[in-house]
Amino acid sequence: MNNSVGNTARLIGAGLRALLVLTVLCGVIYPLAVTGIAQVAFGDKANGSEVKDENGQVVGSSLIGQTYNLPKQNPDDPEEAARPDLKWFQPRPSNGLGSNSVNQQYSLILSGATNKSGDNPDLVKLVTDAKDAVIADNSTATYKVRPTDVPADAVTSSGSGLDPNISPQYAKIQVPRVAEQNGLDVKQVEKLVKDNTTGRTLGFMGEPRVNVLELNTALKALTKS
């Protein structure tokens, strides 16, 4: 009887010691070590790929798309369509899950796609209307956007609906409008686009892309200089 109680006590003691050691190792030391390595080696990514303005204020993440719209004339009207603020570069459409109650600042914060087929009438109308809007918004007195100039990413959302990037082609057709709206020289804005264009990963994966948040952050700094 005494041996049985003693053995049980020893087993419980060993289990508690193992629990304590594993808790310290796996619950304290390991997370701190991984966090420290991540901060030293991948500080930007570990902190959410934050984008900061010229004042050091965090304005968003380079991984998540944002909208650049004018304030609604009637904030209480849920049917009022958002109008783009044409002084900024515009992102891809976000037609996945649409507006939501999770985040009211941006039209989409939950990842999702429309899942509509290419011949779906609603999708066809959506793309056609978006193309007409891109042509109208980006045509200026000295620059006319042709239908063939409009790239696919200007009128379609990504699979996630959260794509923060646009193609250099879409950025290019926005340059004259952005320059005009901000009183800048076209060459200045073209340089901004070039400076914020990222090539293919490792030189062969993916496509060249322009991060809209980073580009607009640079534009904001330029207009204030």
FIKOL-875717 format. One line per 10 residues: for each residue x, y, z of N, C-alpha, C, O. Coordinates in steps of 0.2 Angstrom, whole numbers, always signed. Layout:
X,Y,Z,X,Y,Z,X,Y,Z,X,Y,Z; ...;
END
This chain:
+4,-6,+0,+0,+0,+0,+4,+6,+0,+3,+11,-4; +9,+6,+5,+14,+12,+5,+18,+13,-1,+19,+19,-4; +20,+7,-4,+24,+8,-10,+19,+10,-16,+22,+14,-20; +13,+8,-16,+9,+11,-21,+8,+18,-21,+8,+22,-26; +7,+21,-15,+6,+28,-14,+12,+32,-16,+12,+37,-19; +18,+29,-14,+24,+32,-15,+26,+32,-22,+28,+38,-25; +24,+27,-26,+25,+27,-33,+21,+32,-37,+23,+36,-41; +14,+32,-34,+10,+37,-37,+12,+44,-36,+12,+49,-41; +15,+46,-30,+17,+52,-28,+23,+54,-33,+24,+60,-35; +28,+49,-34,+34,+50,-38,+32,+52,-45,+34,+56,-48;
+27,+48,-48,+24,+49,-55,+21,+56,-55,+22,+60,-60; +17,+58,-50,+14,+65,-51,+19,+70,-50,+19,+75,-54; +24,+69,-46,+30,+74,-45,+34,+74,-52,+35,+80,-54; +35,+69,-55,+39,+69,-61,+35,+72,-67,+37,+76,-71; +28,+71,-67,+24,+74,-72,+24,+81,-71,+24,+85,-76; +23,+84,-65,+23,+91,-63,+30,+94,-65,+30,+100,-68; +35,+91,-64,+42,+94,-66,+42,+94,-73,+45,+99,-76; +40,+89,-77,+40,+89,-84,+36,+94,-87,+38,+98,-92; +30,+95,-84,+25,+100,-86,+29,+107,-85,+28,+112,-90; +32,+108,-80,+35,+115,-78,+41,+116,-83,+41,+121,-86;
+45,+111,-84,+51,+112,-89,+48,+113,-96,+51,+117,-99; +43,+109,-98,+41,+110,-105,+37,+117,-106,+38,+120,-111; +34,+119,-101,+31,+125,-101,+36,+131,-102,+35,+135,-106; +41,+131,-98,+46,+136,-99,+50,+135,-106,+51,+141,-109; +51,+129,-108,+55,+129,-114,+50,+130,-120,+52,+134,-124; +44,+127,-120,+40,+128,-126,+35,+134,-126,+33,+137,-131; +34,+136,-120,+29,+142,-119,+33,+149,-118,+29,+154,-118; +39,+149,-116,+42,+155,-114,+49,+156,-119,+49,+160,-122; +54,+151,-118,+60,+152,-121,+59,+151,-129,+62,+156,-132; +56,+146,-131,+55,+145,-138,+52,+151,-142,+54,+154,-146;
+46,+153,-139,+42,+159,-142,+47,+166,-142,+47,+169,-147; +50,+167,-136,+55,+173,-136,+60,+172,-141,+62,+177,-144; +63,+166,-142,+69,+165,-147,+66,+166,-154,+70,+170,-158; +61,+163,-156,+58,+164,-162,+56,+172,-164,+57,+174,-169; +53,+175,-159,+51,+182,-159,+57,+186,-160,+57,+191,-164; +63,+185,-156,+69,+189,-157,+72,+188,-164,+74,+193,-167; +72,+182,-166,+75,+180,-173,+71,+184,-178,+74,+187,-183; +64,+183,-178,+60,+187,-183,+61,+194,-183,+61,+197,-188; +62,+197,-177,+63,+204,-176,+69,+207,-179,+70,+212,-182; +75,+202,-178,+81,+204,-181,+82,+203,-188,+84,+207,-192;
+79,+197,-190,+80,+195,-197,+75,+197,-202,+76,+199,-208; +69,+198,-199,+63,+200,-204,+58,+205,-200,+52,+204,-200; +61,+210,-197,+58,+215,-193,+52,+217,-197,+46,+218,-194; +52,+219,-203,+47,+223,-207,+41,+218,-207,+35,+219,-206; +42,+212,-210,+37,+207,-211,+34,+204,-204,+28,+203,-204; +38,+203,-199,+36,+201,-193,+31,+206,-190,+27,+204,-186; +32,+212,-191,+27,+217,-188,+21,+219,-193,+18,+224,-192; +20,+215,-198,+14,+216,-202,+15,+220,-209,+11,+222,-212; +22,+221,-211,+23,+224,-217,+20,+231,-217,+17,+233,-221; +21,+235,-211,+18,+241,-210,+21,+246,-215,+27,+246,-217;
+16,+251,-218,+19,+256,-222,+18,+263,-218,+12,+264,-215; +23,+267,-217,+22,+273,-214,+23,+279,-218,+26,+279,-223; +20,+285,-216,+21,+291,-220,+27,+295,-218,+31,+292,-214; +27,+301,-221,+34,+304,-219,+34,+307,-212,+40,+309,-210; +29,+306,-208,+29,+308,-201,+30,+302,-197,+30,+302,-191; +31,+296,-200,+32,+290,-196,+25,+287,-194,+25,+282,-190; +20,+289,-196,+13,+287,-194,+11,+281,-198,+12,+281,-204; +9,+275,-195,+7,+269,-199,+1,+271,-203,-4,+273,-200; +1,+270,-209,-5,+271,-213,-8,+265,-216,-13,+265,-219; -5,+259,-215,-8,+253,-217,-3,+247,-218,+3,+248,-216;
-5,+242,-221,+0,+236,-222,+1,+236,-230,-4,+236,-234; +7,+234,-232,+8,+233,-239,+5,+227,-242,+5,+226,-248; +2,+223,-237,-1,+216,-239,-8,+217,-240,-11,+212,-243; -11,+222,-238,-19,+223,-239,-21,+229,-243,-18,+234,-242; -25,+228,-248,-27,+233,-252,-32,+238,-248,-35,+236,-243; -32,+245,-250,-36,+250,-247,-40,+253,-253,-38,+253,-259; -45,+256,-251,-49,+260,-256,-47,+268,-255,-45,+270,-249; -48,+272,-260,-47,+279,-260,-53,+283,-262,-53,+285,-268; -58,+283,-258,-64,+286,-260,-66,+293,-257,-63,+294,-252; -70,+297,-260,-72,+303,-257,-77,+301,-252,-81,+296,-252;
-78,+305,-247,-83,+304,-242,-90,+304,-245,-91,+308,-250; -94,+300,-242,-101,+300,-245,-105,+307,-243,-104,+310,-238; -109,+309,-248,-113,+315,-247,-118,+314,-242,-120,+318,-238; -121,+307,-242,-126,+305,-237,-123,+299,-233,-125,+294,-236; -120,+300,-228,-117,+294,-224,-122,+289,-222,-120,+283,-221; -128,+291,-221,-133,+286,-219,-137,+282,-224,-141,+278,-223; -135,+284,-231,-138,+280,-236,-134,+274,-238,-128,+275,-241; -136,+268,-237,-131,+262,-238,-131,+261,-246,-127,+257,-248; -136,+264,-250,-136,+263,-257,-132,+267,-261,-131,+266,-267; -130,+273,-258,-125,+277,-261,-119,+274,-263,-115,+272,-259;
-117,+275,-270,-111,+272,-272,-105,+276,-270,-105,+282,-271; -100,+273,-268,-93,+276,-267,-90,+279,-273,-90,+276,-278; -88,+285,-273,-85,+288,-278,-77,+289,-277,-75,+291,-272; -73,+287,-282,-66,+287,-281,-63,+294,-280,-66,+299,-284; -58,+295,-276,-55,+302,-275,-49,+302,-281,-44,+298,-280; -51,+305,-286,-46,+305,-292,-39,+308,-291,-35,+308,-296; -38,+311,-285,-31,+313,-284,-26,+308,-282,-20,+309,-282; -29,+302,-281,-25,+296,-279,-25,+291,-284,-30,+290,-288; -20,+287,-284,-20,+281,-288,-25,+276,-285,-26,+275,-279; -29,+273,-290,-34,+269,-288,-32,+261,-288,-28,+259,-292;
-34,+257,-283,-33,+250,-283,-37,+246,-288,-41,+249,-291; -36,+240,-287,-41,+235,-291,-48,+235,-288,-48,+237,-282; -53,+234,-291,-60,+233,-288,-60,+228,-283,-56,+223,-283; -64,+229,-278,-64,+224,-272,-71,+221,-272,-76,+224,-269; -73,+216,-276,-80,+214,-277,-81,+207,-274,-85,+204,-276; -77,+205,-269,-77,+199,-266,-83,+199,-262,-89,+198,-264; -82,+200,-255,-88,+199,-250,-91,+206,-249,-96,+207,-246; -89,+211,-253,-92,+218,-252,-91,+221,-246,-87,+219,-242; -95,+226,-244,-95,+230,-238,-97,+225,-232,-100,+220,-233; -94,+227,-226,-95,+222,-221,-95,+226,-214,-94,+232,-214;
-97,+223,-209,-98,+227,-202,-91,+226,-198,-91,+229,-193; -86,+222,-201,-80,+221,-197,-76,+228,-197,-73,+229,-192; -76,+231,-203,-71,+237,-204,-75,+241,-209,-76,+240,-215; -77,+247,-206,-81,+252,-210,-77,+257,-214,-79,+260,-218; -70,+257,-213,-66,+262,-216,-64,+259,-224,-64,+264,-228; -63,+253,-225,-62,+250,-231,-68,+246,-233,-71,+243,-229; -69,+245,-240,-75,+242,-242,-74,+234,-241,-79,+230,-242; -68,+232,-240,-67,+224,-240,-61,+223,-235,-56,+225,-236; -62,+219,-230,-57,+217,-226,-57,+209,-225,-53,+206,-222; -63,+206,-227,-63,+199,-227,-61,+196,-234,-64,+199,-239;
-58,+191,-234,-55,+188,-240,-61,+184,-244,-64,+180,-240; -62,+185,-250,-66,+181,-254,-67,+183,-261,-65,+189,-262; -70,+179,-265,-71,+181,-272,-78,+180,-274,-82,+178,-270; -80,+183,-280,-87,+183,-282,-89,+176,-284,-95,+174,-283; -84,+172,-286,-86,+165,-289,-91,+165,-294,-95,+160,-295; -91,+170,-298,-96,+170,-304,-92,+168,-310,-86,+170,-311; -95,+165,-315,-92,+162,-321,-91,+168,-326,-94,+173,-325; -87,+167,-330,-85,+172,-335,-91,+175,-339,-91,+180,-342; -96,+170,-340,-102,+173,-344,-108,+175,-340,-113,+175,-342; -107,+175,-333,-112,+178,-329,-114,+185,-331,-110,+189,-331;
-120,+186,-332,-122,+193,-334,-121,+198,-329,-119,+204,-331; -121,+197,-323,-120,+202,-318,-112,+203,-318,-110,+209,-317; -108,+198,-319,-101,+199,-319,-99,+203,-326,-95,+208,-326; -102,+201,-331,-101,+205,-338,-103,+212,-337,-99,+217,-339; -108,+214,-334,-110,+221,-333,-106,+224,-328,-104,+230,-329; -103,+221,-323,-99,+224,-318,-92,+226,-322,-90,+231,-321; -90,+221,-326,-83,+223,-329,-84,+228,-334,-80,+233,-335; -90,+228,-338,-91,+233,-343,-92,+240,-340,-89,+245,-342; -96,+241,-335,-96,+247,-331,-90,+249,-328,-88,+255,-329; -86,+245,-326,-79,+247,-323,-75,+249,-328,-71,+254,-327;
-75,+246,-334,-71,+248,-340,-73,+255,-342,-68,+259,-343; -79,+256,-342,-81,+263,-344,-79,+268,-339,-77,+274,-341; -80,+267,-333,-78,+271,-328,-70,+273,-328,-68,+278,-327; -66,+268,-329,-59,+269,-329,-57,+273,-335,-53,+278,-334; -60,+272,-341,-59,+277,-347,-61,+284,-345,-57,+288,-347; -67,+285,-342,-69,+291,-341,-65,+295,-335,-64,+301,-336; -63,+291,-330,-60,+294,-325,-53,+296,-326,-50,+301,-324; -50,+292,-331,-42,+293,-332,-41,+297,-339,-35,+298,-340; -46,+299,-342,-45,+303,-348,-45,+310,-346,-50,+313,-343; -40,+314,-349,-39,+321,-347,-40,+325,-354,-41,+322,-359;
-39,+331,-353,-39,+336,-359,-34,+334,-364,-34,+335,-370; -28,+332,-362,-22,+330,-366,-21,+323,-367,-16,+321,-370; -25,+318,-363,-23,+311,-364,-30,+307,-364,-34,+308,-359; -31,+304,-369,-37,+300,-369,-35,+292,-368,-31,+289,-372; -39,+289,-364,-38,+282,-363,-42,+278,-368,-48,+279,-368; -39,+273,-372,-43,+269,-376,-45,+263,-373,-42,+261,-368; -50,+260,-375,-53,+254,-372,-47,+248,-372,-47,+244,-367; -43,+248,-377,-38,+243,-377,-32,+245,-372,-28,+241,-371; -32,+251,-369,-27,+253,-365,-29,+250,-358,-24,+250,-353; -35,+248,-356,-37,+246,-350,-35,+239,-348,-38,+234,-352;
-31,+237,-344,-29,+231,-342,-34,+227,-338,-38,+230,-335; -33,+220,-338,-38,+216,-334,-39,+218,-327,-44,+218,-324; -33,+220,-324,-34,+221,-316,-37,+227,-315,-39,+228,-309; -38,+232,-320,-42,+238,-318,-49,+237,-317,-53,+241,-315; -52,+231,-320,-59,+230,-320,-61,+224,-316,-67,+222,-316; -56,+220,-314,-58,+214,-310,-55,+214,-303,-49,+216,-303; -58,+211,-299,-55,+210,-292,-50,+203,-292,-51,+199,-296; -46,+203,-287,-42,+197,-287,-46,+191,-283,-52,+192,-281; -43,+185,-283,-46,+180,-280,-48,+181,-273,-53,+179,-270; -44,+185,-269,-45,+186,-262,-49,+192,-261,-52,+193,-256;
-49,+197,-266,-52,+203,-265,-48,+208,-261,-50,+214,-260; -42,+206,-259,-38,+210,-255,-31,+212,-258,-27,+215,-255; -30,+211,-264,-24,+213,-268,-22,+220,-267,-26,+224,-269; -16,+221,-264,-14,+228,-263,-10,+231,-269,-8,+237,-270; -9,+227,-275,-5,+229,-280,-9,+230,-287,-15,+227,-287; -7,+234,-291,-9,+234,-298,-4,+233,-303,+2,+233,-301; -5,+232,-309,+0,+231,-314,+3,+238,-316,-1,+243,-315; +9,+238,-318,+12,+244,-321,+8,+248,-326,+7,+254,-327; +4,+243,-330,+0,+246,-336,-6,+250,-333,-8,+255,-335; -9,+248,-327,-14,+251,-324,-12,+258,-321,-15,+263,-321;
-6,+257,-318,-3,+263,-315,-2,+269,-320,-3,+274,-319; +1,+266,-326,+3,+271,-331,-3,+275,-334,-2,+281,-335; -9,+272,-335,-15,+276,-337,-17,+280,-332,-21,+285,-334; -16,+280,-326,-18,+284,-321,-13,+290,-320,-15,+295,-317; -7,+290,-323,-2,+295,-321,-5,+302,-324,-4,+307,-320; -7,+303,-330,-9,+310,-332,-15,+312,-327,-15,+318,-326; -20,+308,-325,-25,+311,-321,-22,+313,-314,-24,+318,-312; -18,+309,-311,-15,+310,-305,-11,+317,-305,-11,+321,-300; -7,+317,-310,-3,+323,-311,-7,+329,-312,-6,+335,-308; -13,+329,-316,-17,+335,-316,-21,+337,-310,-21,+342,-308;
-23,+332,-306,-27,+333,-300,-23,+336,-295,-25,+340,-291; -16,+334,-295,-12,+337,-290,-7,+342,-292,-3,+345,-288; -8,+345,-298,-4,+350,-300,+3,+348,-301,+8,+353,-300; +5,+342,-303,+12,+340,-303,+13,+339,-311,+9,+338,-315; +20,+338,-312,+22,+337,-319,+21,+329,-320,+23,+325,-316; +20,+327,-326,+19,+320,-328,+25,+316,-326,+25,+311,-324; +31,+319,-328,+37,+316,-327,+38,+314,-320,+41,+309,-318; +36,+319,-315,+37,+317,-308,+33,+311,-306,+35,+307,-302; +27,+311,-308,+22,+306,-307,+25,+299,-310,+24,+294,-307; +27,+299,-316,+30,+293,-319,+36,+291,-315,+36,+285,-315;
+40,+295,-312,+46,+293,-308,+43,+289,-302,+46,+285,-300; +38,+292,-299,+35,+289,-293,+33,+282,-294,+34,+277,-291; +30,+281,-300,+27,+274,-302,+33,+270,-303,+33,+264,-301; +38,+272,-307,+44,+268,-308,+48,+266,-301,+50,+260,-301; +48,+271,-297,+52,+270,-290,+48,+265,-286,+51,+261,-282; +41,+264,-287,+37,+260,-283,+35,+253,-287,+30,+250,-285; +38,+252,-292,+37,+246,-296,+42,+240,-294,+48,+241,-294; +39,+235,-292,+43,+229,-290,+43,+224,-296,+37,+222,-299; +49,+221,-298,+49,+216,-303,+47,+209,-301,+45,+208,-295; +48,+205,-305,+46,+198,-304,+50,+195,-298,+56,+196,-298;
+47,+191,-294,+51,+188,-288,+56,+183,-291,+55,+179,-295; +62,+185,-289,+68,+181,-291,+69,+181,-298,+73,+177,-301; +66,+186,-301,+67,+187,-309,+63,+183,-313,+63,+185,-319; +59,+179,-311,+55,+174,-315,+48,+172,-312,+44,+170,-316; +47,+174,-306,+40,+172,-303,+36,+178,-303,+38,+183,-301; +29,+177,-305,+24,+182,-305,+25,+187,-310,+28,+186,-315; +22,+193,-309,+22,+198,-314,+25,+205,-310,+24,+205,-304; +27,+210,-314,+29,+216,-311,+23,+219,-308,+17,+218,-311; +24,+223,-303,+18,+225,-299,+19,+232,-296,+25,+234,-294; +14,+236,-294,+15,+242,-291,+10,+242,-284,+4,+241,-285;
+13,+243,-279,+9,+243,-272,+6,+250,-272,+9,+255,-271; -1,+250,-272,-4,+256,-272,-4,+260,-266,-3,+266,-266; -3,+257,-260,-3,+261,-254,+4,+264,-253,+5,+270,-251; +9,+260,-255,+16,+263,-255,+17,+269,-260,+20,+274,-259; +13,+268,-266,+14,+273,-271,+10,+280,-269,+13,+285,-270; +4,+279,-266,+0,+285,-264,+4,+288,-258,+3,+294,-257; +7,+284,-254,+11,+287,-248,+16,+291,-251,+18,+297,-248; +20,+289,-256,+25,+293,-259,+22,+299,-262,+25,+304,-262; +16,+298,-265,+13,+304,-269,+11,+309,-263,+12,+315,-265; +9,+307,-258,+7,+312,-253,+13,+316,-250,+12,+322,-249;
+19,+312,-249,+25,+316,-247,+27,+321,-252,+29,+326,-251; +26,+319,-259,+28,+324,-264,+24,+330,-265,+26,+335,-266; +17,+329,-264,+13,+335,-264,+14,+340,-258,+12,+345,-259; +17,+337,-253,+18,+341,-247,+25,+345,-247,+26,+349,-243; +29,+342,-252,+36,+345,-252,+36,+351,-255,+42,+354,-256;
END
